[in-house]
Amino acid sequence: MIYLFYGDDIKNKHKTYEELIKSGLSASEIFRIDKNSFNRAEMENFYSGSGLFFKKCLVVLTNVFERSENLDFILEKISSLADSPNTFIFLEGKLNKPVLESFKKAGAEVKVFDQPKIKKERYNNFLLADAFGKKDRLHLWIYFRQAVDNGAGLEELAGILFWKAKDLILKRDFKEFKESELKNFAGRISYLLPEARRNGLEAEYALERFLLETF
């Protein structure tokens, strides 16, 4: 029998594995193998039948698929593992669909253990625009970093700042900036990211430096 428990929820994955062991799987010996101790010859002995000193064994393999050569070997021999009198439990991380299909086709019991996805609230990028309009250099930088760390795209942030500069010009709001300064800012930020990438510069760094040098 083959069991495949996979996913990034390590706690529940191992809890289920331990419960399976306690449920009374028939085995006179338990062998534990990781990616560093994985040995093809030893695996062949396990799936070929009983050993010299035990009648039936349980083999627990943890993260052995982190090495592609181990995965290739198991997939090649998976039918032999399925037909073996011994039991194999695989504890793995993320796996792709072809690997899962191979295990399912071999009759393995497959269970996924994924961490629940935490939905992030969308960051209010207009805080960045407000800080720019107030000529608040400190908060401009703080809100820029928060926006980037929350996954906001650089083009999106540049677009919001371009819009703010144009909005101030249209409203003739020149309390903090001269009209020429706003026009210059809007012109420069509109081509900043493409130009940075053409010149081989890191786009995030180029935009951050530009904002800090604006005031």
N, C-alpha and C positions, 0 to 999 in steps of 0.2 A: 504494500500500500504506500502511496505517496501523498504527503500533505504539503501544501505550499501556502505559507502565511507571508504576505508581502505588504509593504506600505511604510509610511513614515511615522505611524503611531506606534512607537516602540513599546510603550507601556502596555497597551491593550493586546498587542501582538504577542508579547511574551506571557501575559496573563493567560491568554487562550491556549498557548503552547503548554504552559504548566498545568492547566486544567486537563488538557488532553493526556498528559503523562499520568496524572493522578487518576484518570478515569479507568486505568487498568489495561493499558496496551500490553499485550503479551510479548514479553522479551526477557531473556535471561541476562542480557548485557545491553548497556547503553553506551554508544560512542559519540563523542562530540567533536566536530570538525569545523574549522574556520578557514578563511581564504589562505592563511599561511600554512596550515597543516594539511590542506587538501592534497591527496595523493591518488593518482589514477589507478595504480596497481592495487592499492588498498580498497578503493571503491569497487574494482572488479571482483575482489574477494567478497565484498559485502553483498553485491547483487547476484553473485553466482550461487549463493546458498549458505549453509551453515559453516561455521568455522571449526577449528580443531577443538576449542574449549567451550563452545556454546552452541546451543541448538537453534536459537532464534535471537536476532538482535534488533535494536532500534538505533538508527543513525540520525543524529541531529546536525544539520549543516547550517551554519550561520554566516550570512553575507559572502558565501563562496562565489557568487556571481559577479562580485565586484572586479573579478579578474575574468576577462572575456574568454580566456582559454579554458577555464573551469566550466563556464556556461556552455561553451561549444561541446565540451566532452559530455556533460550531463544530457544535453539535448540529443546528442548522437546515441546515447545509451538509455534514453528514458524508457523505452519499451522493456528493456531488460530489468530496470528498476521496478517497473510496474508488475512484472511477472515474478519478481523475487519473493521468497517467503519472508524476507525481512522488511521492516518498515523504515521509510525515509521521511524526515521532516525538514523542510527547507524554510528558513527564516531569512527573508530578503527585504530590501528596500523597494524603490520604484522599479517596475518592470514594464516592458513594452508589450503590446498586444500579441505579436507573434509568439513570444515566449509563453505567455499565458495560454494561448491556444494550444501550444504543444503539450503543456501539462494537462489541460482539460481533455485533449484528445487521448492522452494516455490513461485517463480515468482518475487523475489526481483530484483530491479535495482541495479546492482553491478558495482562499478567503483573503479579502483586501482589508487593510487597516490603515486608513488615511486620517490624518489630522483634520478636524473641521476647519474649513476656510473662514477666516475672519474678514468680514467685509469692512474695508476701510471707508470712512466717510470722505467724500470728495473735499479736498482742501479748497478754501475760498481764495482763489488766486487774485481776487480784486483787492485783497489787503495789500498786495504788492503794488498795485496801481495807486491806491490811496497814499501809501508811504512815499511813492514817487511824487505825487501831486503836492504833498506837504514838504517835499525836499528833506525827508527824514532819512538820512543816510544809514543810520544804525538799523532801523526797522526795515528799510528796503533790503538790506543784506539778510536780516533774520528771516523775513518772510520769503525771500528767494530760497534760502537754504531749506526752510520748512516745506515749501512747495515742491522742490526737487526731491526731498526725502520722502514725500508722500506720493511720488510717481508722476508729478506733472511734467509734461513734455516741454523741452526748451523752446520749441517753435510756438507753443501755446503761450508761454510766459513772455516771449519777445512780442508776440502779437498783442497781448493785453497792454504791455507798456507802450507799444506803437499807437494803439487805440487811445490810451490815456493822453499821450502827447498831442495827438490830433484833436482830441476832445477839448483840451485846454486852449488850443489855438482857435478852434471854432467858437468857443465861449468867450474868447479874448480874456481869459483868466491869466493875467501875467503878474500875480502877486509874488510868486516864488521864482518864476523863470521869465526871462525875456523871450519875446516871440522868436528871435533868431536862435536862441538856445534850444527851444522846443523843436523847431524845424530841423536843426542840426542833429538833435537826438533821434528824431523820427527817421531821418534819412540814414543815419549810421546803423541803427538797430535793425532796419529793414533788410540789410545785406550782411549783417555781422556774422550770423551762423554759417551761411553758405560760404562766405569768404574764409572763415576760420577753418572749415573743413577742407577747402581747396588748398589752403596753405599747410595742411597737416597738423593744425592745432586742435587741442581737446576742446570741443564746443562748449561744454559746461564751464570750464575754466575761463574761456574767452568771454562768455557772457557775464560771469560773475565779476571778472576784472573790469569789464566795461562799465558795469553798474557802480562799482566802487569808485571808479575814476570820473563818474559823471558829475558829482558835486565837488 
